[in-house]
């Protein structure tokens, strides 16, 4: 079973930037890159700070942690440089009729 939450209209997500939403009590970092939307865990696996406050690297599909500059792949959640070594969760995203819906499984943290 999954917890599902409709976030915001697609038009309200600024291209190339990150936003934070809560889905079922979990902080989620949402990034729009053109027509694509990505959702990953908002807490850095190394420094425990909000990834949605970091810089988005659109060409690389990555977000940079604002504390120690670890970057995470928006598609896989995997860290792409140190000091982070553990991935962050990746959540299912659906864009339908201009509305973004994020699904978070109970076993995803």
Buried (B, 14 or more C-beta within 10 A) or exposed (E): EBBEBEBEEBEEBEEEBBBEBEBBEBBBBBBBBEEEBBBBBBBBBBBEBBBBBBBBBBEEBBBBBBBBBBBBBBEEBBBBEEBBEEBBBBBEBEBEEEEBBBBBEEEBE
